[in-house]
Amino acid sequence: MMVEYAYMLMICVSISANSKQSAANKTVFVFLGEYSMNFDVIIIGAGPGGIFSAYELVQRKPQLKVAVFEAGHALHKRNCPIDGEKIKECVHCKSCSIMSGFGGAGAFSDGKYNITNDFGGTLHEYIGKKRALDLMQYIDGINLKYGGEGTKLYSTAGTKFKTLCIQNDLHLLDASVRHLGTDVNYVVLENVYAYLKDKVQFFFDTPVQKVGIVDGGYQVVCGDDVYQSKYCIVSVGRSGSKWMEKICRDLDIKTKSNRVDIGVRVELPANVFAHLTDELYESKIVYRTQKYGDKVRTFCMNPKGAVVVENTNGIITANGHSYSDPAKQTENTNFALLVAQHFSEPFKDSNGYGESIARLSNMLGGGVIVQRFGDLIRGRRSNPHRIKQAFITPTLSATPGDLSLVLPKRILDGIIDMIYALDKVAPGTANEDTLLYGVEVKFYNMEVEVDQNLESKHKNLYIIGDGSGITHSLSHASASGVHVARNIAEKQ
Ligand SMILES: Cc1cc2nc3c(=O)[nH]c(=O)nc-3n(C[C@H](O)[C@H](O)[C@H](O)COP(=O)(O)OP(=O)(O)OC[C@H]3O[C@@H](n4cnc5c(N)ncnc54)[C@H](O)[C@@H]3O)c2cc1C
């Protein structure tokens, strides 16, 4: 448990003697940096995965020296400059405050913690369904303890909408949803940080460049500084996806990637979906298109919310959030309609495919494009005049345009089919003025090879959260953090 400091550190590492990876390794001294510090556990990324790893380590083994390295800012410094007035578009900050910093991509999210194995990731395939649900319940308890008390838990159990959906060829997935809301979610993060800050060492604005294997553990390199630990938990989320690929290549960890979801964010008057959102808050509804057999699903529903932009590695896409504070609510509800695209060999770059489509919309619209459903059906672009005439006021200032110039026909057909199917359970969905923002892309990190402990082939190196490709949600990412923390605690 001793913390060591060293300046101008030279350490001994083993490297391959020649480029053909000869068996004969030679030992060399490598200059590592100007500053070094040792920890028991290093966590890379302070999103829900990283935060809950740290939290659980503090609970189980408070004597361990834990460090968290985060590329983005501390919570109170996270501030997206888009104010809708002076700055209307993404200005490509060096560190995107929406995606990075304490709280990760979830900090300004709607704070919907879905307690389910039906969506949000495949954690249950690694750790078992019961354990996954137990951990999600455990996270829910922590959220309540740190400021979420009084927030509502919605459930699909026993709802009449399940039958209504099936009668219209739609499928409502089972879940309980704790809706913290963007504001309460922030308070919970503030309180969890206040609890952790003296027990764990946080390094903000400190992106980790490299992870290396050293005798007895791992070293992480941040600029000129090097830190070492016995255990390393990598939890870099979506914004760290490219970096994660590189680390897996460097450390020879197998990965696979074959899925991307592409679609639009739908915005309509809140009363169109009120009967569903009042009871369920978020309804995950799936439809299978008749022509292609593709699955189209609703995703990230934000009653009385706002559409926002998301910047992933410089690519601008649509997203949404909502507040539980009535004063901050809007008159609109938004949700994504996404079409899942699975690719088979030899194509491997599913995210690259999604990025290319998002780039097309960025090229035509300078960011996100907005189109009225009526204009799309008539085969004409929306222009500022038509958007202004609509009976709905857009919550995001996007560029009026034509989504049929951006989205492949197969995807667009699927979205249009689903809008008509939804119109049967929520009449008004297929109205002329329904707004479609494009594109929304759900990138899936490549899936990293880990075992049931979420441990890679390298002992004590764990890869968790959205960065592992196993989780895609706040609850699953958080649960994965607790899971590995308990595994580390058991090894002590
Ligand atoms: C606008 C928005 C709304 C959302 N709403 C919801 C919702 O309501 N419900 C839901 O379940 N999910 C939601 N999500 C998804 C959810 O936020 C993610 O699934 C979740 O945050 C994943 O947690 P994570 O810890 O794995 O990764 P992240 O939250 O992405 O955190 C990873 C962290 O690692 C840091 N990092 C990356 N690379 C490095 C590096 N090299 N060195 C150091 N740090 C690094 C990043 O800066 C980031 O802070 C939303 C996402 C967005 C963007």
Ligand as a Chemical Component Dictionary entry (heavy atoms), coordinates in Angstrom:
data_LIG
# 
_chem_comp.id                   LIG 
_chem_comp.type                 NON-POLYMER 
_chem_comp.pdbx_formal_charge   0 
_chem_comp.three_letter_code    LIG 
# 
loop_
_chem_comp_atom.comp_id 
_chem_comp_atom.atom_id 
_chem_comp_atom.alt_atom_id 
_chem_comp_atom.type_symbol 
_chem_comp_atom.charge 
_chem_comp_atom.model_Cartn_x 
_chem_comp_atom.model_Cartn_y 
_chem_comp_atom.model_Cartn_z 
_chem_comp_atom.pdbx_ordinal 
LIG C1  C1  C 0 -26.444 12.847 -24.353 1  
LIG C2  C2  C 0 -26.438 11.446 -23.824 2  
LIG C3  C3  C 0 -27.547 10.972 -23.130 3  
LIG C4  C4  C 0 -27.556 9.670  -22.612 4  
LIG N1  N1  N 0 -28.645 9.262  -21.872 5  
LIG C5  C5  C 0 -28.634 8.043  -21.297 6  
LIG C6  C6  C 0 -29.693 7.640  -20.437 7  
LIG O1  O1  O 0 -30.619 8.394  -20.129 8  
LIG N2  N2  N 0 -29.662 6.370  -19.933 9  
LIG C7  C7  C 0 -28.642 5.498  -20.209 10 
LIG O2  O2  O 0 -28.670 4.364  -19.716 11 
LIG N3  N3  N 0 -27.593 5.883  -20.983 12 
LIG C8  C8  C 0 -27.557 7.132  -21.526 13 
LIG N4  N4  N 0 -26.500 7.515  -22.297 14 
LIG C9  C9  C 0 -25.375 6.579  -22.450 15 
LIG C10 C10 C 0 -24.552 6.577  -21.167 16 
LIG O3  O3  O 0 -24.171 7.883  -20.863 17 
LIG C11 C11 C 0 -23.360 5.644  -21.332 18 
LIG O4  O4  O 0 -23.817 4.352  -21.639 19 
LIG C12 C12 C 0 -22.526 5.599  -20.052 20 
LIG O5  O5  O 0 -22.098 6.888  -19.690 21 
LIG C13 C13 C 0 -21.318 4.682  -20.225 22 
LIG O6  O6  O 0 -20.502 4.760  -19.093 23 
LIG P1  P1  P 0 -18.937 4.450  -19.168 24 
LIG O7  O7  O 0 -18.378 4.733  -17.829 25 
LIG O8  O8  O 0 -18.730 3.129  -19.764 26 
LIG O9  O9  O 0 -18.343 5.480  -20.242 27 
LIG P2  P2  P 0 -18.424 7.094  -20.320 28 
LIG O10 O10 O 0 -19.584 7.610  -19.562 29 
LIG O11 O11 O 0 -18.327 7.393  -21.757 30 
LIG O12 O12 O 0 -17.113 7.540  -19.556 31 
LIG C14 C14 C 0 -15.835 7.297  -20.061 32 
LIG C15 C15 C 0 -14.895 8.381  -19.563 33 
LIG O13 O13 O 0 -13.573 8.006  -19.920 34 
LIG C16 C16 C 0 -12.851 9.165  -20.299 35 
LIG N5  N5  N 0 -11.749 8.773  -21.179 36 
LIG C17 C17 C 0 -11.811 8.327  -22.456 37 
LIG N6  N6  N 0 -10.569 8.042  -22.906 38 
LIG C18 C18 C 0 -9.718  8.320  -21.895 39 
LIG C19 C19 C 0 -8.304  8.246  -21.746 40 
LIG N7  N7  N 0 -7.506  7.815  -22.744 41 
LIG N8  N8  N 0 -7.756  8.640  -20.581 42 
LIG C20 C20 C 0 -8.530  9.091  -19.546 43 
LIG N9  N9  N 0 -9.884  9.185  -19.640 44 
LIG C21 C21 C 0 -10.462 8.794  -20.792 45 
LIG C22 C22 C 0 -13.881 10.027 -21.003 46 
LIG O14 O14 O 0 -13.480 11.389 -20.982 47 
LIG C23 C23 C 0 -15.145 9.749  -20.208 48 
LIG O15 O15 O 0 -15.377 10.714 -19.209 49 
LIG C24 C24 C 0 -26.448 8.808  -22.829 50 
LIG C25 C25 C 0 -25.327 9.279  -23.538 51 
LIG C26 C26 C 0 -25.309 10.588 -24.022 52 
LIG C27 C27 C 0 -24.093 11.068 -24.750 53 
# 
loop_
_chem_comp_bond.comp_id 
_chem_comp_bond.atom_id_1 
_chem_comp_bond.atom_id_2 
_chem_comp_bond.value_order 
_chem_comp_bond.pdbx_ordinal 
LIG C1  C2  SING 1  
LIG C2  C3  SING 2  
LIG C2  C26 DOUB 3  
LIG C3  C4  DOUB 4  
LIG C4  N1  SING 5  
LIG C4  C24 SING 6  
LIG N1  C5  DOUB 7  
LIG C5  C6  SING 8  
LIG C5  C8  SING 9  
LIG C6  O1  DOUB 10 
LIG C6  N2  SING 11 
LIG N2  C7  SING 12 
LIG C7  O2  DOUB 13 
LIG C7  N3  SING 14 
LIG N3  C8  DOUB 15 
LIG C8  N4  SING 16 
LIG N4  C9  SING 17 
LIG N4  C24 SING 18 
LIG C9  C10 SING 19 
LIG C10 O3  SING 20 
LIG C10 C11 SING 21 
LIG C11 O4  SING 22 
LIG C11 C12 SING 23 
LIG C12 O5  SING 24 
LIG C12 C13 SING 25 
LIG C13 O6  SING 26 
LIG O6  P1  SING 27 
LIG P1  O7  DOUB 28 
LIG P1  O8  SING 29 
LIG P1  O9  SING 30 
LIG O9  P2  SING 31 
LIG P2  O10 DOUB 32 
LIG P2  O11 SING 33 
LIG P2  O12 SING 34 
LIG O12 C14 SING 35 
LIG C14 C15 SING 36 
LIG C15 O13 SING 37 
LIG C15 C23 SING 38 
LIG O13 C16 SING 39 
LIG C16 N5  SING 40 
LIG C16 C22 SING 41 
LIG N5  C17 SING 42 
LIG N5  C21 SING 43 
LIG C17 N6  DOUB 44 
LIG N6  C18 SING 45 
LIG C18 C19 SING 46 
LIG C18 C21 DOUB 47 
LIG C19 N7  SING 48 
LIG C19 N8  DOUB 49 
LIG N8  C20 SING 50 
LIG C20 N9  DOUB 51 
LIG N9  C21 SING 52 
LIG C22 O14 SING 53 
LIG C22 C23 SING 54 
LIG C23 O15 SING 55 
LIG C24 C25 DOUB 56 
LIG C25 C26 SING 57 
LIG C26 C27 SING 58 
# 
